[in-house]
Amino acid sequence: MDIYKVYGSFYSLSVELRKRKQSTRRKRLFCMPNVRQQQLFRRLAIHHLPLLAASSLAFTLLYITRPFRDPITRASFASAYPALILMAITLWIGPWNIFRRQRTPVSSDLRRDIGIWAGILGVAHTIVGLNVHLRGHPWLYFFYRKSEGPHWLPFRHDLFGFANYTGLAAIIVLVLLFATSNDAALRKLGTPGWKKLQRWNYPLFALAIAHALGYQLGVESQHVPWVALVIVCAIITLFLQLAGYWMRRRQKTMSSQKSGVTISI
């Protein structure tokens, strides 16, 4: 009989502890958000909502002002240029921090969130763009038709193929970076591995520029202002990266000289 009493008391105690644990978890979830939740809400309010508004506004303005009759062509155009500009901005933030003499963190929330929206627009542009020129036959962006004559390789090796293959390589890298732009990937890969992966942002931008110029100059004969926009984005990005690299090297040299003087003293 005493054994049953002891078992009953232990059971009652375990039920009470479980209720208290569930109550504490509910309070933390609904009443007292933790630091990570506060950071998430802050990023949502300060970064993602403005980026959503800006991306939607840019897409809408480009969509309604294009002279194309086909809505798919309009959507492809309207998603391409905002995605390219957002990619460029992600590469401007690091040099800008160096110019302001501010430390650039390993993972910047602002740069990561801008990259997320660049990824969203880039994926949307790819899905829509594969239905612009060869609707219903997306593989023909990368392979020749039989009616186009015999080729020593079935893969497109003309300017149209160049534009499409650079775009394909760009979207593969973009999706990879997009999928790893989170804290979980940073913890799993570690700081050196995650940083090494994120450096693929530079080849991604180069591929995006090559893809854009290939279509503008060789496929669609785009108007000069849009070609100039792509070239200006590329020049600004290259200039900022080179200037940031030079300033970073200069700062390291000055710090090493100061440490050498301190040691000699």
N, C-alpha and C positions, 0 to 999 in steps of 0.2 A: 504493500500500500504506500509506503514511504517512497518507493521508486517511482510510482505513478505521480506522486505529488511533485517530486523533483523534476521529472520529465515535463509535467504541466507548467511548472514555473519557468523552466528553460524555454519552452515553446512560447509562452506569453511574452517573455523578455525579448525573444528573437522577433516576434511580430511587432512589438513596440519599437524596437530599433529600426526595423524595416520601414515602419510608418514615419518615424522621425527623419530617416534618410531621404524618403520620397518627398516629405514636406520641405526639407532643406533644399533639395534639388529644384523643386518648383519655385521656391523663393529666389534662388539664384537665377533661374531662367526668366522669370516674369517680373520680379521686383528689383533685383540687384544685378544688372548685366555686368559680366566680367569685362576685363580690359580688352580681350579679343573682340567681344561683341561690340563694345564701344568704338573700337577702331574700325570695325566693319561698317557700322552705321555712319561713322564720320566719312569714310571713303565713299560710301553710297551717296551721302548728301553733298560732299564737297567736290568729288571727282566724277562719279558715274552719272549722276543726274545732269550736270552741265555738259558732260561729253555726249550723253544721249541727246540732249537738246541741240547741241551744236551739230552733231552728225545728222540728225533728222532734218534740221534746217538746211544744211548744205545739200543733202540728198534731194530734198524737195525743190530747192531753188534750181539746182542743176537739171532735175527731171522736167520741171514745167517750162524751162527756158530753152530746152534743146529743140531743134527743128525736125528731129526724126519723127516719122509717123509711127514707127514700131515701138511699143512700150518696153519690150525687152531690151532693145538697143538703148533706149533712154535710161533704163535702170542700170545697165552695164556701165554706161558713161558716168552716171550720177554716183555710183558706188566706187569707181576707180580712183578718182582724184582725191576725195576725202581720205581714203585709205592710204594713199601715197603720202599725203601731207602729214597724217598722224604718224606714219613710220618715220618720216624725217624729223618730226618733233621729238620722238624718243631718242634720237641721236644728237639732238641739240641740247638736251638737259644736262648731260655730263660736262661738256665744255663750258656751258653757262655757269655751272657751279664752280668750276675752276677759275673762271674770270672774276667771279664774286668772292673768290678765296674761301669758299665753303667746302666742307668735306662731302664727297660723293659717297653715299652709303652703298653697300653691296646690292641691296634690293630697295629701290625707291618706289614707294607706293604710287606716286604720280606717274613716273615713267612706266610702271607696270600697268596701271589702269589705262593710260593712253594706248599702250601696246595691245591691251585686250580689245579696245574698240577698233584699233587698226586691224586686228585679227578678225573681228566680226564683219567689218566692211570688206576685208579682203576675201574671206570665204564667200560672202554674198556675191561679190563681183565675179568670182570664179564660177559659181553655180549658174549665175545668169549669163555670164560671158560665153560659156560653152554652148549657148543656144542662140547666138547672134548670127554668125555667118553660115554655119552648117547645121541648121536646126534639125534635131533628131538624129544627127550622126556625129556625136562628139569625138569619136575616134579619128575622124578625118582631119581634125586639127593637128594630128601627129603622124598620120600615115597618108600616103598618096592613094588616090583612087586608081582603079585599073584603066579608066578612061583618060587619065592624065598622062598616059604613055609609060613605056618601060623605064625603070630607074634601077641603078645598080644596088640601091638600098631602098626598102619600102618606107623608111622613116623620112619625113619631110626634112630636106636640107636646103630649103630656100629661105627667104626672109620671113615668110609666113610661119614656117616651121621654127625658125630662130625665136620669133616673138612668142610662139606657143610653148616651146620647151623651156625658155627662161621663165615664163609665167608658171609652168608646172613645177619647176624647181623652187620658185619663190613660194608657191602655196604650200609645198611640202615643208619647207623650213618654217614658214609662218605658223602652220598648224602645230608643229613641234614646239615652237616657242610659246604659242598660245596655250598649249596643254600643260606646260611647265611653269607658267607665270602664276605660281601660288606658293604659299608657305609650306604645304605638304611636300612639293617637289624640292624645295630648297632644303628641307630637313632630310629628305631621303637621299638626295645627291650630294649633300654637303656643300659648303660655300665654294671651294675651288671647282668642283664638278659642275655646279649650277652656273657659276660665273663663266666657265669655259663654254658651256652650252649657249648661254645668252649672248656670247660674242658672235654667234652666227647672225646676229642682227645686222652686222655690217655686210656680209655677203647677200643677205636678204634684200637690203636696200639697193645694192648694186644690181641684183637680178630684177628687181621691180623697175628700176630706171631703164635697164636694157629692154625689158618687156614693153614698157610704155613707149619708148622711142621706136622700137621695132614696129609697133602697131601704128604710131602716129605718122612715121615717115614712109614706111614700106607697104602698109596694108590699107589704111583709111585715109591717108593724105589729110591729116587733121589741120585745123587752122593754126596760124602762127602763135597767137597768144597762149594756146594750150601747150604747144611744143615749148615755148619760152618758159611756161610755168614749171614744167618738168626739169628743164635745164637749170633754171634758177634754184630749184630745190636741191638738185645735185651739187651745184657750185657752193651754195651756202653750207650744206652739210659737209662737203669736203674741206672747205675753209675752216669751219669751226672745229672739225676733228683734228686737222693739222695744227691749228693754233692751240687747241687744248693739249695736244701731245707735246708741243714745244714748251708750253708753260709748265706742264707737269715735269718734264725733264729738267727745266730750269730750276724749279722749286726743289727737286731732289738734289741737284748739284749744289745749290746754296745751302741746303740743310746738311749735306755731307761736309762741305767746307767749314761750316760753323762747328760741327762736331769735331772735326780735325783740329781746329784752333783750340777748342776746349781741352782736348786730350794733350796737346803740346804744352799748354799752360800748366 
